[in-house]
């Protein structure tokens, strides 16, 4: 699913214009990015949590030339899914949409 698909889905389910749906989706993403930039943790119950992790500086290699390259320390975004999300993914998406999941074998 792309961001455009997500916007279309919000528009369809919430019965909003595509432009209003785009504003909503962009606002959510911008809020998440702003919070991560200042080091806050975002927790969405039943979905998961976003946070940043610090990576240490290291020595890498240029795959083309084999030269050593200093890779600086940096923060990376990290997503940890909730138990509920993991269970929903593993039991099948059909249950979420109101249709029964295929029988387990």
GROMACS elastic network, one bead per residue, 0.5 to 0.9 nm:
[ bonds ]
;  ai    aj funct       b0    kb
    1     4     6  0.80483   500
    1     5     6  0.57879   500
    1     6     6  0.67658   500
    2     5     6  0.50556   500
    2     6     6  0.62875   500
    2     7     6  0.86821   500
    3     7     6  0.61846   500
    3     8     6  0.86166   500
    3    22     6  0.89930   500
    3    25     6  0.81867   500
    4     7     6  0.50630   500
    4     8     6  0.62142   500
    4     9     6  0.86170   500
    4    22     6  0.82691   500
    5     8     6  0.50624   500
    5     9     6  0.61415   500
    5    10     6  0.86821   500
    6     9     6  0.50192   500
    6    10     6  0.62036   500
    6    11     6  0.84999   500
    6    21     6  0.89087   500
    6    22     6  0.88422   500
    6    25     6  0.78320   500
    7    10     6  0.51894   500
    7    11     6  0.60826   500
    7    12     6  0.85922   500
    7    18     6  0.68152   500
    7    19     6  0.86778   500
    7    21     6  0.55766   500
    7    22     6  0.55012   500
    7    23     6  0.89110   500
    7    24     6  0.84094   500
    7    25     6  0.65099   500
    8    11     6  0.50065   500
    8    12     6  0.61051   500
    8    13     6  0.86185   500
    8    18     6  0.65324   500
    8    21     6  0.74867   500
    8    22     6  0.83604   500
    9    12     6  0.51119   500
    9    13     6  0.60411   500
    9    14     6  0.82980   500
    9    21     6  0.86773   500
   10    13     6  0.52840   500
   10    14     6  0.57082   500
   10    15     6  0.77564   500
   10    16     6  0.75940   500
   10    18     6  0.82438   500
   10    21     6  0.58970   500
   10    22     6  0.84803   500
   10    24     6  0.86904   500
   10    25     6  0.82166   500
   11    14     6  0.55230   500
   11    15     6  0.54642   500
   11    17     6  0.58400   500
   11    18     6  0.54157   500
   11    19     6  0.84516   500
   11    20     6  0.76861   500
   11    21     6  0.52575   500
   11    22     6  0.82338   500
   12    15     6  0.51383   500
   12    16     6  0.68607   500
   12    17     6  0.83740   500
   12    18     6  0.84357   500
   13    16     6  0.79633   500
   14    17     6  0.89317   500
   14    21     6  0.83729   500
   16    19     6  0.81027   500
   16    20     6  0.62156   500
   16    21     6  0.62846   500
   17    20     6  0.52518   500
   17    21     6  0.62502   500
   17    22     6  0.85789   500
   18    21     6  0.50335   500
   18    22     6  0.60436   500
   18    23     6  0.86834   500
   19    22     6  0.50357   500
   19    23     6  0.63586   500
   19    24     6  0.87920   500
   20    23     6  0.51496   500
   20    24     6  0.63785   500
   20    25     6  0.88260   500
   21    24     6  0.50733   500
   21    25     6  0.62258   500
   21    26     6  0.85209   500
   22    25     6  0.52314   500
   22    26     6  0.59902   500
   22    27     6  0.83773   500
   23    26     6  0.52071   500
   23    27     6  0.59422   500
   23    28     6  0.86140   500
   24    27     6  0.51489   500
   24    28     6  0.62976   500
   24    29     6  0.87723   500
   25    28     6  0.52433   500
   25    29     6  0.63293   500
   25    30     6  0.86003   500
   26    29     6  0.51697   500
   26    30     6  0.59541   500
   26    31     6  0.84511   500
   27    30     6  0.50791   500
   27    31     6  0.60082   500
   27    32     6  0.85986   500
   28    31     6  0.51717   500
   28    32     6  0.63160   500
   28    33     6  0.87643   500
   29    32     6  0.51511   500
   29    33     6  0.62540   500
   29    34     6  0.86341   500
   30    33     6  0.51139   500
   30    34     6  0.60523   500
   30    35     6  0.85509   500
   31    34     6  0.51415   500
   31    35     6  0.61478   500
   31    36     6  0.86100   500
   32    35     6  0.52525   500
   32    36     6  0.62158   500
   32    37     6  0.86643   500
   32    41     6  0.89905   500
   32    42     6  0.70624   500
   32    50     6  0.80579   500
   33    36     6  0.51432   500
   33    37     6  0.61234   500
   33    38     6  0.88896   500
   34    37     6  0.51644   500
   34    38     6  0.66508   500
   34    39     6  0.88435   500
   34    40     6  0.86858   500
   35    38     6  0.55112   500
   35    39     6  0.63950   500
   35    40     6  0.51055   500
   35    41     6  0.70435   500
   35    42     6  0.72799   500
   35    51     6  0.88362   500
   36    40     6  0.53608   500
   36    41     6  0.66466   500
   36    42     6  0.77599   500
   36    50     6  0.76973   500
   36    51     6  0.62647   500
   36    52     6  0.64099   500
   36    77     6  0.73672   500
   37    40     6  0.75078   500
   37    52     6  0.83931   500
   39    51     6  0.73828   500
   39    52     6  0.67632   500
   40    50     6  0.87642   500
   40    51     6  0.68522   500
   40    52     6  0.81750   500
   41    49     6  0.71235   500
   41    50     6  0.58718   500
   41    52     6  0.76467   500
   42    48     6  0.84620   500
   42    49     6  0.54368   500
   42    50     6  0.50510   500
   42    51     6  0.65003   500
   43    47     6  0.80957   500
   43    48     6  0.60757   500
   43    50     6  0.64645   500
   43    51     6  0.87011   500
   44    47     6  0.54584   500
   44    48     6  0.54254   500
   44    49     6  0.59456   500
   44    50     6  0.85157   500
   44    82     6  0.86110   500
   45    48     6  0.63159   500
   45    49     6  0.80077   500
   45    82     6  0.74555   500
   45    84     6  0.88425   500
   46    81     6  0.84807   500
   46    82     6  0.58602   500
   46    83     6  0.74309   500
   46    84     6  0.54388   500
   46    85     6  0.63282   500
   47    80     6  0.88417   500
   47    81     6  0.60575   500
   47    82     6  0.52952   500
   47    83     6  0.81226   500
   47    84     6  0.68821   500
   47    85     6  0.54511   500
   47    86     6  0.87464   500
   48    79     6  0.70133   500
   48    80     6  0.55134   500
   48    83     6  0.80795   500
   48    84     6  0.86126   500
   48    85     6  0.73455   500
   49    78     6  0.82822   500
   49    79     6  0.57432   500
   49    80     6  0.53124   500
   49    81     6  0.64424   500
   49    82     6  0.73391   500
   50    77     6  0.70129   500
   50    78     6  0.57000   500
   50    80     6  0.64880   500
   50    81     6  0.87308   500
   51    76     6  0.84519   500
   51    77     6  0.58751   500
   51    78     6  0.53629   500
   51    79     6  0.66042   500
   51    80     6  0.83759   500
   52    75     6  0.60279   500
   52    76     6  0.53586   500
   52    78     6  0.55233   500
   52    79     6  0.85152   500
   53    74     6  0.83875   500
   53    75     6  0.54887   500
   53    76     6  0.53728   500
   53    77     6  0.64161   500
   53    78     6  0.66091   500
   54    73     6  0.72510   500
   54    74     6  0.58883   500
   54    76     6  0.64515   500
   55    58     6  0.87539   500
   55    72     6  0.84975   500
   55    73     6  0.54092   500
   55    74     6  0.53045   500
   55    75     6  0.59939   500
   55    76     6  0.71832   500
   56    71     6  0.87137   500
   56    72     6  0.72913   500
   56    74     6  0.69705   500
   56    75     6  0.89494   500
   57    70     6  0.74525   500
   57    71     6  0.56044   500
   57    74     6  0.75915   500
   58    69     6  0.85184   500
   58    70     6  0.61591   500
   58    71     6  0.52517   500
   58    72     6  0.66843   500
   58    73     6  0.75534   500
   59    68     6  0.64805   500
   59    69     6  0.56808   500
   59    71     6  0.57772   500
   59    72     6  0.85996   500
   60    67     6  0.83951   500
   60    68     6  0.57806   500
   60    70     6  0.61522   500
   60    71     6  0.63196   500
   61    64     6  0.86468   500
   61    65     6  0.81263   500
   61    66     6  0.55315   500
   61    67     6  0.55397   500
   61    69     6  0.54612   500
   61    70     6  0.84195   500
   62    65     6  0.56091   500
   62    67     6  0.53253   500
   62    68     6  0.64606   500
   62    69     6  0.65384   500
   63    66     6  0.53928   500
   63    67     6  0.78861   500
   64    67     6  0.82577   500
   65    68     6  0.89380   500
   71    74     6  0.88584   500
   81    84     6  0.81420   500
   81    85     6  0.61406   500
   81    86     6  0.65885   500
   82    85     6  0.52462   500
   82    86     6  0.63435   500
   82    87     6  0.86573   500
   83    86     6  0.50876   500
   83    87     6  0.61118   500
   83    88     6  0.86049   500
   84    87     6  0.51017   500
   84    88     6  0.61459   500
   84    89     6  0.86415   500
   85    88     6  0.50625   500
   85    89     6  0.61435   500
   85    90     6  0.85526   500
   86    89     6  0.52154   500
   86    90     6  0.61717   500
   86    91     6  0.86302   500
   87    90     6  0.51246   500
   87    91     6  0.60144   500
   87    92     6  0.84866   500
   88    91     6  0.52749   500
   88    92     6  0.60819   500
   88    93     6  0.65494   500
   88    95     6  0.80736   500
   88    96     6  0.75785   500
   89    92     6  0.54330   500
   89    93     6  0.63179   500
   90    93     6  0.83002   500
   91    94     6  0.84657   500
   91    95     6  0.77409   500
   91   101     6  0.73675   500
   92    95     6  0.63706   500
   92    96     6  0.78918   500
   92   100     6  0.89537   500
   92   101     6  0.60242   500
   92   102     6  0.81290   500
   93    96     6  0.53845   500
   93    97     6  0.68190   500
   93    99     6  0.87338   500
   93   101     6  0.74665   500
   94    97     6  0.53524   500
   94    98     6  0.64959   500
   94    99     6  0.50849   500
   94   100     6  0.57680   500
   94   101     6  0.51189   500
   94   102     6  0.81939   500
   95    98     6  0.52594   500
   95    99     6  0.53656   500
   95   100     6  0.52377   500
   95   101     6  0.55576   500
   96    99     6  0.73613   500
   96   100     6  0.86711   500
   97   100     6  0.85154   500
  100   103     6  0.85505   500
  101   104     6  0.85441   500
